[in-house]
Structures are given as structure tokens and as C-alpha cells.
């Protein structure tokens, strides 16, 4: 089940000369923890338990554990019993330029025998059950002021409205599925929870986040036994430990890639400083109005990435060399990776020049 269209928001265009790139290297891995519901929105109240309280307790435990790591920064959408708009939750994550957004919830179902943990990413619901789960979580917007304007007329009760949700998150779907799989694996392997698998559904809280994002349904409060487990301190500790494990596995998986890419990028910048009064080539792979973090998984696994801005467009580049033969090799690799409109672009003293001028100059 895949709706990944790739970098559909990119437009591959030529641009007039502009100043040389700047490289951003994030010092910490930032995780935003979103405790579902809160304040006037209790969430589901199966068997008399309050989803808002349990989701907050688990979220705080997850954060407490993650904060032990010096290279991880934790941000909460709420740390107490307050109501927070869904749109505001995403805004908190976007302003923090987070690496992950984890929204924590408890499930409910009319059949009190339903149990188990499931993890969701944003996408088109495959069945009525997934739609009902999303509808339940999305219905909180009715508690918000001016929700019609804020959410562009979105109707949680309309299956058709869900289609409009998926486009903004599609560029992070691959990574969202990976983190969801890792969390789900920890639930099943470590805690022996019933595997309700990773699914796609239309959650508003995931729509507006510009990073890999998942929504975790930790279990069913409508199941008496599971509700008691989720309410218990031991249950909350176990659930939070599995979420932490999934996050750390994800971080380690991509940090190995990032560290290589970042060290190469530092070397690349040093090399380009030496070339600053001469000529050099880069592979332009994309341009966009969005400022995308220079992380390998955002660019189909490519490393040695840089970015520059001209007007309201960001330009994204792969590699840096003064060797035209190598530039052609890099171009071939970029195209093979999926950037079919990639091109070689030339610079002199940090400004864009034509490739013809570059070739003419280096020959002389």
C-alpha cells in the first residue's frame, strides 16, 4: 500500500546566477511528542478511563527516557491537561524543524473484545474501520474556533475529504512507514501485544507536519483488561519503552547515513572554499519553495547535499567537483536514483555561470 509520489512538489527549472550555497547541519535529533486530546477534549472514555490522561502520561514517560540522550532534543505539544488545536500541534513540530512527530493515543471500538496496538501513517484508509479511527481522532476540530477556515472546509465525517489530506505528507511517507514499523515491531516483539499492524488513514494532525510522522494507538480503553493495563503505571512504562525503542532504532538507522553525509559535506565545503576563486560543478537535483532538511532520506538516499536560495525558491544540489568527467558520473547516479531532470550546473566565484562558459574557461 503505497501512495508515495516522490518529490512531486519540486519543479526542476534553470535559475539566473546567485550566491553560493550554505550548508545546514542539525546538532540534535529532534522529536516532537504529541499527547492526544487534552483539556475540554477527553478523547475516548472507555470503561471510565480518560484517553487524554493516559496519552499524556505515556508521552511524558517517552520524553523522560529520550531526554537522557544528549544528542536528542524533545519537544512536547502539551505537558499538562490543556486543549491544543490539531493545527497548532503540527505548527510546533514545524517550527522546531523536528526529525520526527509522534502522536500518542488510545483506541476505542464498539466491540469490547477488540484489543492490541496499532500504528498509523497518513494515507487513504483501506477500509471502513480505518476511516472510523481517523474520524474519531479528527472530530476534535469541532471543539476549535473557526475550524472551517483553518482546515479548508475539511469534514471528518466525509470519506471524500480524506483524499485532500495525503498530498502534504507524501514526501515523508517512506520514512513515516519505517518509524511506524519499528514502533510496531517493539510492541509485538518485546511486549507480545496483538499486532494490529501499520496502517494508513487520514489524520489531520499528521497532514500539516513537514517531517516523518506517525500516530500510535497504544490499545483499547473499551477493552476492560487492556484499559486497566494502559491505566496502570507498569503498562504505561512498558508502552513508553517500546515507543522509545522504535525512535532510537530509527535514529540510529538514519544517523549512520547522516553522519557519513555530514562528514563528507564538511569536507566538501572545505574543498569548495579552495575552489571559490575558480570554477566548480554541482548536480542540481531539485528546486522548491519548501526548505527541506538536508538529510539523505529526504533525497532518496543521496548524500553530499547542499542548498542555496534565489528569490522564493530553494535549489538543492548533489556533489561538488571541478572535474567534468566526475560531474557526468554524479549526474548519471542522480538520474539512476530517480532525479530524472537532474542537471550539471557550473559556478565561478560562487555565482552561477553557463556550462558552456565553464567548459570554455577550463580549457583555456
C-alpha positions, 0 to 999 in steps of 0.5 A: 500500500503505497501512495508515495509520489516522490518529490512531486512538489519540486519543479526542476527549472534553470535559475539566473546566477546567485550566491553560493550555497550554505550548508545546514547541519542539525546538532540534535535529533529532534522529536516532537511528542504529541499527547492526544486530546487534552483539556475540554477534549477527553478523547475516548472514555472507555470503561471510565478511563480518560484517553487524554490522561493516559496519552499524556502520561505515556508521552511524558514517560517517552520524553523522560527516557529520550531526554537522557540522550544528549544528542536528542532534543524533545519537544512536547505539544502539551505537558499538562491537561490543556486543549491544543488545536490539531493545527497548532500541534503540527505548527510546533513540530514545524517550527522546531524543524523536528526529525520526527512527530509522534502522536500518542493515543488510545483506541476505542471500538464498539466491540469490547473484545477488540484489543492490541496496538496499532500504528498509523501513517497518513494515507487513504484508509483501506477500509471502513474501520480505518476511516472510523479511527481517523474520524474519531481522532479528527472530530476534535476540530469541532471543539476549535474556533473557526475550524472551517477556515483553518482546515479548508472546509475539511469534514471528518465525517466525509470519506471524500475529504480524506483524499485532500489530506495525503498530498502534504505528507507524501514526501515523508511517507517512506520514512513515516512507514519505517518509524511506524514499523519499528514502533510496531515491531517493539510492541509485538516483539518485546511486549507480545501485544496483538499486532494490529499492524501499520496502517494508513488513514487520514489524520489531520494532525499528521497532514500539516507536519513537514517531517516523518510522522506517525500516530500510535494507538497504544490499545483499547480503553473499551477493552476492560483488561487492556484499559486497566493495563494502559491505566496502570503505571507498569503498562504505561512504562512498558508502552513508553519503552517500546515507543522509545525503542522504535525512535532510537532504532530509527535514529540510529538507522538514519544517523549512520547515513547522516553522519557519513553525509555530514562528514563528507559535506564538511569536507566538501565545503572545505574543498569548495572554499579552495575552489571559490576563486575558480570554477566548480560543478554541482548536480542540481537535483531539485528546486522548491519553495519548501526548505527541506532538511538536508538529510539523505532520506529526504533525497532518496538516499543521496548524500553530499547535499547542499542548498542555496536560495534565489528569490522564493525558491530553494535549489538543492544540489548533489556533489561538488567537483571541478572535474567534468568527467566526475560531474557526468558520473554524479549526474548519471547516479542522480538520474539512476536514483530517480532525479530524472531532470537532474542537471550539471550546473557550473559556478565561478566565484560562487555565482552561477555561470553557463556550462558552456562558459565553464567548459570554455574557461577550463580549457583555456 
